[in-house]
């Protein structure tokens, strides 16, 4: 591959959505009615005072605007890019139905981008309360809990298994939607209020969970989820079969380049991670990428805007299609995949119609396969710590988010599933805040929300 081709691939991973110009931001913010009892605030899981931050944009008070956003949502710069705003704040805008809603997400990005580019520190640590909290996991939920606790005056230490903090925002969301630098700035905001972050530190291996419960007044488990489970079909150990999470992470680290140029691939699954894997492969130069899903478009879990984006990128979709076997060549590399056509049956326990195999099968020539059928969970030390789970999902008190182990709390993807929690970055951020308040109530008998 020539240098020009590599340069083009790098350009493919630059942020897709352009920012608003100063004039565009002012004009858009001026459209806002600054509603009393604004429905957009209610629709935001973190309760950002949206009319307030937008009003500050019109007066060029971008520091105040960014602070209003980040006070409510400690990962508000990331959420400006990845939130399904058309389903949340913008979907609730009073202009819906008469004209287009206010572009709240883009205005949120405009204000937080200003703070990033000007290297602003938005918060300061609170007066010490003489209590300490350990947080296992430095993703959106863990960072949000840490920031909130530190601003309230707690000593907070995060233990993060990865090389960098930020979790999904750093490693799991494609660069052309969320650059790593945005997540890194949010991590720095958390560090700026005195939070200590130990990276490359895996609880249960590098430090025992019992050590944390002994050394700290409370512990928060915000471990997220693990790798994509195996397909349980022949051939998935061949060279050229990838875990979608690892695949996206590799593109953010610059590890995947010309080996996909001109190749044919499939992605198995139809969630947001599957879409990310498919669009990454296209942008790495793959000739064709097909998403294979055993149900129909009505049952897929990917956001609508992600689906439309993938189609615009040239990703193809094969509905009611389930892989049964991956075949390799003499050297052990992926060569083809065999699939069976499915039909929809009765709804299963989560309300989606079950997919039932037919007798029709066919094969496709492919060079790579990406698994994107959900994520497994970290459960190794949870039961030993007395933390009750339900099919891998940590069970928590719905009001305080405390687990079955006294003084141990949980938030984020670790508590998502079985009708509990939501799988959105913005929801994880809110859970982190609420967990901080649960800890505060447990340790000091108060439920105080910060006023940073």
C-alpha positions as CSV (number, residue, x, y, z in Angstrom):
1,X,0.0,0.0,0.0
2,X,1.3,3.4,-0.9
3,X,1.8,6.3,1.5
4,X,-1.1,8.1,-0.2
5,X,-3.4,5.2,0.5
6,X,-2.4,5.1,4.2
7,X,-2.9,8.8,4.4
8,X,-6.4,8.4,3.0
9,X,-7.2,5.7,5.5
10,X,-6.1,8.0,8.3
11,X,-8.3,10.7,6.9
12,X,-11.2,8.2,7.0
13,X,-10.9,8.1,10.8
14,X,-11.1,11.8,11.3
15,X,-14.3,13.1,12.9
16,X,-17.2,13.0,10.5
17,X,-19.6,15.6,11.9
18,X,-18.2,19.1,11.5
19,X,-18.5,21.5,14.4
20,X,-20.7,24.6,14.3
21,X,-19.0,27.9,13.5
22,X,-19.3,30.7,15.9
23,X,-22.0,32.3,13.7
24,X,-23.9,29.1,13.3
25,X,-23.8,28.4,17.1
26,X,-25.1,31.9,17.9
27,X,-27.9,31.7,15.3
28,X,-28.9,28.2,16.5
29,X,-28.8,29.2,20.2
30,X,-30.9,32.3,19.4
31,X,-33.7,30.1,18.1
32,X,-34.2,28.5,21.6
33,X,-37.3,29.7,23.5
34,X,-35.6,29.0,26.9
35,X,-38.7,27.3,28.0
36,X,-39.8,27.4,31.6
37,X,-40.0,23.8,32.9
38,X,-38.2,22.8,29.6
39,X,-39.1,19.3,28.4
40,X,-35.5,18.9,27.0
41,X,-34.2,18.9,30.6
42,X,-36.6,16.2,31.7
43,X,-35.6,14.1,28.6
44,X,-31.9,14.3,29.4
45,X,-30.9,11.4,31.8
46,X,-28.4,13.7,33.5
47,X,-30.7,16.6,33.8
48,X,-28.5,19.2,32.1
49,X,-30.0,22.7,32.3
50,X,-30.2,22.9,28.6
51,X,-31.9,26.4,28.2
52,X,-29.3,27.8,30.6
53,X,-26.2,26.5,28.7
54,X,-27.7,27.5,25.4
55,X,-28.5,31.1,26.7
56,X,-24.8,31.4,27.8
57,X,-23.8,30.6,24.2
58,X,-25.7,33.6,22.9
59,X,-23.8,35.9,25.3
60,X,-20.4,34.2,24.4
61,X,-20.1,32.9,28.0
62,X,-18.7,29.6,26.8
63,X,-16.9,28.9,30.1
64,X,-20.2,29.1,31.9
65,X,-21.9,27.1,29.3
66,X,-19.4,24.3,29.5
67,X,-19.5,24.3,33.3
68,X,-23.3,24.0,33.2
69,X,-23.1,21.0,30.9
70,X,-20.2,19.3,32.7
71,X,-21.6,19.9,36.2
72,X,-24.7,17.8,35.3
73,X,-22.8,15.3,33.1
74,X,-19.1,14.7,33.8
75,X,-18.7,13.1,30.4
76,X,-20.8,15.8,28.6
77,X,-18.2,16.4,25.9
78,X,-18.4,12.8,24.8
79,X,-22.2,12.7,25.1
80,X,-22.4,15.7,22.8
81,X,-21.1,13.4,20.1
82,X,-22.6,10.0,20.9
83,X,-25.9,10.6,22.6
84,X,-29.1,9.6,20.6
85,X,-30.2,13.2,21.0
86,X,-33.1,12.8,18.5
87,X,-34.6,10.3,21.0
88,X,-33.7,12.3,24.1
89,X,-33.4,16.1,24.5
90,X,-33.9,17.1,20.8
91,X,-36.8,14.6,20.6
92,X,-38.5,16.5,23.4
93,X,-37.9,19.9,22.0
94,X,-41.1,22.0,21.7
95,X,-40.2,22.8,18.1
96,X,-40.7,19.2,17.0
97,X,-43.8,18.9,14.8
98,X,-43.7,22.6,13.7
99,X,-40.1,23.1,12.6
100,X,-36.7,21.4,13.3
101,X,-35.7,21.0,16.9
102,X,-32.8,23.0,18.4
103,X,-29.5,21.2,17.6
104,X,-28.8,20.7,21.3
105,X,-26.1,18.1,20.7
106,X,-24.1,20.3,18.4
107,X,-24.4,23.3,20.8
108,X,-23.2,21.1,23.6
109,X,-20.3,20.1,21.5
110,X,-19.6,23.8,20.6
111,X,-19.4,24.8,24.3
112,X,-17.3,21.8,25.5
113,X,-15.0,22.0,22.5
114,X,-14.2,25.6,23.5
115,X,-13.3,24.4,26.9
116,X,-11.2,21.6,25.5
117,X,-9.3,23.8,23.1
118,X,-8.7,26.4,25.8
119,X,-7.6,23.8,28.3
120,X,-10.1,25.0,30.9
121,X,-10.4,23.3,34.3
122,X,-14.0,23.6,35.4
123,X,-14.2,22.3,39.0
124,X,-12.3,22.2,42.2
125,X,-12.2,19.6,45.0
126,X,-14.5,20.2,48.0
127,X,-13.5,20.5,51.6
128,X,-12.3,17.2,52.9
129,X,-14.9,15.0,54.6
130,X,-12.2,12.6,56.0
131,X,-13.6,9.7,54.1
132,X,-12.2,7.7,51.2
133,X,-13.8,5.8,48.3
134,X,-12.3,3.3,45.9
135,X,-13.8,2.9,42.4
136,X,-13.1,-0.2,40.3
137,X,-13.3,0.9,36.6
138,X,-12.5,4.3,35.0
139,X,-15.2,4.4,32.3
140,X,-18.0,6.9,32.1
141,X,-19.8,5.7,35.3
142,X,-16.7,5.4,37.3
143,X,-15.4,8.8,36.2
144,X,-18.8,10.4,37.0
145,X,-19.0,8.9,40.5
146,X,-15.4,10.0,41.1
147,X,-15.9,13.6,40.0
148,X,-19.0,14.0,42.1
149,X,-17.5,12.5,45.2
150,X,-14.3,14.6,44.9
151,X,-16.3,17.8,44.5
152,X,-18.2,16.8,47.7
153,X,-14.9,16.4,49.5
154,X,-14.1,12.7,49.4
155,X,-10.7,11.2,48.8
156,X,-11.2,9.1,45.6
157,X,-9.0,6.5,44.0
158,X,-9.8,4.8,40.7
159,X,-8.4,1.4,39.7
160,X,-8.5,0.9,35.9
161,X,-7.3,-2.2,34.2
162,X,-6.6,-0.6,30.8
163,X,-3.6,1.6,29.9
164,X,-5.8,4.7,29.8
165,X,-8.9,5.7,31.7
166,X,-12.1,6.6,29.9
167,X,-13.5,3.1,29.2
168,X,-15.9,2.9,26.3
169,X,-15.3,6.6,25.4
170,X,-11.6,6.0,25.0
171,X,-11.5,2.6,23.4
172,X,-14.9,1.4,22.3
173,X,-16.5,4.2,20.2
174,X,-15.0,4.8,16.7
175,X,-12.6,7.7,16.3
176,X,-14.6,9.3,13.5
177,X,-17.5,9.8,16.0
178,X,-15.6,10.3,19.2
179,X,-11.8,11.1,19.1
180,X,-9.8,9.9,22.1
181,X,-8.7,13.4,22.9
182,X,-12.2,14.3,24.0
183,X,-12.3,11.4,26.5
184,X,-8.8,12.3,27.7
185,X,-9.9,15.8,28.5
186,X,-12.8,14.5,30.6
187,X,-10.4,12.2,32.5
188,X,-8.2,15.3,33.2
189,X,-11.2,17.1,34.6
190,X,-11.7,14.3,37.1
191,X,-8.0,14.3,38.0
192,X,-8.1,18.1,38.5
193,X,-10.4,17.7,41.5
194,X,-7.8,15.4,43.2
195,X,-8.9,12.0,42.0
196,X,-6.0,9.5,41.8
197,X,-6.2,7.0,38.9
198,X,-4.1,3.8,38.8
199,X,-4.1,2.4,35.3
200,X,-2.9,-1.0,34.2
201,X,-4.3,-2.3,37.6
202,X,-6.7,-5.2,37.4
203,X,-8.7,-5.9,40.6
204,X,-8.4,-9.6,41.4
205,X,-5.0,-9.8,39.8
206,X,-2.9,-6.8,40.7
207,X,-4.8,-5.9,43.8
208,X,-7.4,-7.9,45.8
209,X,-10.9,-6.6,46.2
210,X,-10.7,-7.4,49.9
211,X,-7.8,-5.0,50.1
212,X,-10.0,-2.2,48.8
213,X,-12.9,-2.9,51.2
214,X,-10.4,-2.9,54.1
215,X,-8.6,0.3,53.1
216,X,-11.5,2.4,52.0
217,X,-14.8,3.5,53.6
218,X,-16.8,2.5,50.5
219,X,-16.2,0.9,47.2
220,X,-17.9,1.4,43.8
221,X,-17.9,-1.3,41.2
222,X,-18.0,0.3,37.7
223,X,-16.3,-2.5,35.7
224,X,-18.4,-2.3,32.5
225,X,-18.5,-5.4,30.4
226,X,-15.9,-7.7,28.8
227,X,-15.3,-9.2,25.4
228,X,-17.7,-10.4,22.8
229,X,-18.8,-14.0,23.4
230,X,-17.9,-16.8,21.0
231,X,-20.4,-17.7,18.3
232,X,-20.2,-21.4,19.2
233,X,-19.8,-22.4,15.5
234,X,-17.0,-24.2,13.7
235,X,-14.1,-22.1,12.4
236,X,-14.3,-19.1,14.7
237,X,-10.7,-19.7,15.8
238,X,-9.4,-19.1,12.3
239,X,-7.1,-16.2,11.4
240,X,-9.3,-13.3,10.4
241,X,-12.1,-13.7,13.0
242,X,-12.2,-10.6,15.3
243,X,-13.9,-9.6,18.5
244,X,-15.7,-6.3,17.6
245,X,-14.6,-4.6,20.8
246,X,-11.0,-5.4,20.2
247,X,-11.3,-4.5,16.5
248,X,-12.6,-1.0,17.2
249,X,-10.0,-0.5,20.0
250,X,-7.3,-1.4,17.5
251,X,-8.5,1.2,15.1
252,X,-8.4,3.8,17.8
253,X,-4.8,2.8,18.7
254,X,-3.7,2.8,15.0
255,X,-2.9,-0.9,15.0
256,X,-5.1,-1.9,12.0
257,X,-4.1,-0.5,8.6
258,X,-3.6,-2.0,5.1
259,X,-4.5,-5.6,5.8
260,X,-8.2,-4.9,5.2
261,X,-7.8,-3.0,1.9
262,X,-9.8,-4.6,-0.9
263,X,-11.0,-7.4,1.4
264,X,-14.5,-8.8,1.8
265,X,-16.0,-9.1,5.3
266,X,-19.1,-9.7,7.4
267,X,-20.1,-8.5,10.8
268,X,-22.4,-10.7,12.9
269,X,-24.9,-8.8,15.0
270,X,-26.9,-5.6,14.6
271,X,-26.2,-3.5,17.7
272,X,-24.2,-0.2,17.9
273,X,-20.9,-2.1,18.3
274,X,-21.7,-4.1,15.1
275,X,-22.3,-0.9,13.2
276,X,-19.0,0.5,14.6
277,X,-17.2,-2.6,13.4
278,X,-18.7,-2.5,10.0
279,X,-18.0,1.2,9.4
280,X,-14.5,0.8,10.7
281,X,-13.8,-2.0,8.2
282,X,-15.2,0.1,5.3
283,X,-13.0,3.0,6.3
284,X,-10.0,0.6,6.5
285,X,-10.5,0.0,2.8
286,X,-12.6,-3.1,2.8
287,X,-14.2,-3.7,-0.6
288,X,-17.5,-5.0,0.9
289,X,-18.9,-5.4,4.4
290,X,-22.2,-7.1,5.1
291,X,-24.0,-7.1,8.5
292,X,-25.6,-10.5,9.2
293,X,-28.5,-10.4,11.6
294,X,-30.8,-13.3,12.5
295,X,-33.8,-11.1,13.0
296,X,-35.1,-8.1,11.0
297,X,-34.5,-4.4,11.0
298,X,-37.4,-3.9,13.4
299,X,-35.6,-6.0,16.1
300,X,-32.1,-4.6,15.7
301,X,-30.7,-2.7,18.8
302,X,-28.6,-0.2,16.9
303,X,-29.7,3.4,17.0
304,X,-31.5,4.6,13.9
305,X,-28.8,7.3,13.2
306,X,-26.1,4.6,13.4
307,X,-28.0,2.4,10.9
308,X,-28.4,5.3,8.5
309,X,-24.8,6.2,8.8
310,X,-23.6,2.7,8.1
311,X,-25.8,2.6,4.9
312,X,-24.3,5.8,3.7
313,X,-20.8,4.3,4.2
314,X,-21.8,1.5,1.9
315,X,-22.4,-1.3,4.5
316,X,-24.9,-3.9,3.3
317,X,-27.4,-5.6,5.6
318,X,-28.6,-9.2,5.4
319,X,-31.6,-9.8,7.6
320,X,-32.9,-13.1,8.8
321,X,-29.5,-14.6,8.3
322,X,-27.5,-16.7,10.9
323,X,-24.0,-18.0,10.4
324,X,-23.5,-21.7,11.0
325,X,-19.9,-22.3,10.0
326,X,-16.7,-20.5,9.1
327,X,-14.3,-22.2,6.6
328,X,-10.6,-21.6,6.2
329,X,-8.1,-22.2,3.5
330,X,-5.0,-24.4,3.8
331,X,-3.1,-21.7,5.7
332,X,-5.8,-21.4,8.4
333,X,-7.2,-18.0,7.2
334,X,-10.9,-17.3,6.8
335,X,-12.2,-18.2,3.3
336,X,-16.0,-18.4,3.5
337,X,-18.9,-18.4,5.8
338,X,-22.0,-20.6,5.7
339,X,-25.4,-19.1,6.8
340,X,-28.9,-20.4,7.2
341,X,-32.0,-18.3,6.4
342,X,-34.2,-17.6,9.4
343,X,-37.8,-16.8,10.0
344,X,-39.5,-15.0,12.9
345,X,-41.4,-17.0,15.5
346,X,-43.1,-16.0,18.8
347,X,-41.6,-13.3,21.1
348,X,-38.9,-14.4,23.6
349,X,-38.6,-13.1,27.1
350,X,-37.2,-9.7,26.1
351,X,-40.2,-9.1,23.8
352,X,-38.4,-9.5,20.5
353,X,-39.6,-12.3,18.2
354,X,-37.4,-15.4,18.2
355,X,-35.6,-16.3,15.1
356,X,-36.2,-19.9,13.8
357,X,-33.9,-21.6,11.2
358,X,-35.3,-22.7,7.9
359,X,-33.8,-25.4,5.6
360,X,-32.3,-22.8,3.3
361,X,-28.6,-22.3,3.6
362,X,-25.8,-20.7,1.5
363,X,-22.2,-19.7,1.6
364,X,-20.3,-16.4,1.0
365,X,-16.7,-15.9,0.1
366,X,-15.2,-13.7,2.8
367,X,-11.7,-12.6,4.1
368,X,-12.7,-11.6,7.6
369,X,-15.5,-12.0,10.2
370,X,-16.2,-9.7,13.0
371,X,-18.2,-11.0,16.1
372,X,-20.6,-8.4,17.5
373,X,-23.2,-10.4,19.4
374,X,-23.2,-8.5,22.7
375,X,-20.6,-8.6,25.5
376,X,-19.8,-11.1,28.3
377,X,-19.4,-10.0,31.9
378,X,-16.7,-9.8,34.5
379,X,-17.8,-12.1,37.3
380,X,-14.5,-13.7,38.6
381,X,-14.3,-12.1,42.0
382,X,-17.9,-10.7,42.4
383,X,-19.3,-13.8,44.2
384,X,-16.3,-14.2,46.4
385,X,-16.8,-10.6,47.5
386,X,-20.4,-11.3,48.4
387,X,-21.9,-9.3,45.5
388,X,-25.1,-10.9,44.3
389,X,-25.6,-11.1,40.5
390,X,-28.5,-12.2,38.2
391,X,-27.1,-13.8,35.1
392,X,-23.9,-11.8,35.5
393,X,-25.7,-8.5,36.1
394,X,-24.9,-7.0,39.5
395,X,-28.1,-6.6,41.6
396,X,-28.4,-3.2,43.3
397,X,-30.8,-1.4,45.5
398,X,-32.7,0.8,43.1
399,X,-32.6,3.9,45.3
400,X,-29.0,3.8,46.6
401,X,-27.3,1.5,44.0
402,X,-25.7,-0.4,46.9
403,X,-25.0,-4.1,46.2
404,X,-25.7,-7.1,48.5
405,X,-22.3,-6.4,50.1
406,X,-22.6,-3.6,52.6
407,X,-20.6,-0.5,51.6
408,X,-20.1,-1.8,48.1
409,X,-22.0,0.0,45.3
410,X,-22.2,-0.5,41.5
411,X,-23.1,1.5,38.4
412,X,-22.8,1.5,34.6
413,X,-22.8,-1.5,32.3
414,X,-22.1,-3.8,35.3
415,X,-25.7,-3.3,36.4
416,X,-27.3,-3.2,32.9
417,X,-29.6,-6.1,31.9
418,X,-32.5,-8.1,33.1
419,X,-34.7,-5.0,33.1
420,X,-32.2,-3.0,35.2
421,X,-30.4,0.1,33.9
422,X,-29.8,1.4,30.4
423,X,-27.0,0.9,28.0
424,X,-26.1,4.5,27.1
425,X,-23.1,6.6,28.0
426,X,-25.4,9.3,29.4
427,X,-27.2,6.8,31.6
428,X,-23.9,5.5,32.9
429,X,-22.9,9.1,33.8
430,X,-26.1,9.7,35.7
431,X,-25.8,6.3,37.5
432,X,-22.3,7.4,38.5
433,X,-23.6,10.6,40.1
434,X,-26.5,8.7,41.8
435,X,-24.0,6.2,43.2
436,X,-22.0,9.0,44.6
437,X,-25.1,10.3,46.4
438,X,-25.8,6.8,47.7
439,X,-22.3,6.5,49.1
440,X,-22.7,9.9,50.7
441,X,-25.9,8.9,52.3
442,X,-24.4,5.7,53.6
443,X,-21.3,7.3,55.0
444,X,-22.6,10.6,56.3
445,X,-26.4,10.1,56.4
446,X,-27.0,12.8,53.8
447,X,-28.1,12.8,50.2
448,X,-26.4,15.9,48.9
449,X,-26.1,16.8,45.3
450,X,-23.1,19.0,44.5
451,X,-23.4,22.6,43.5
452,X,-19.9,23.0,42.0
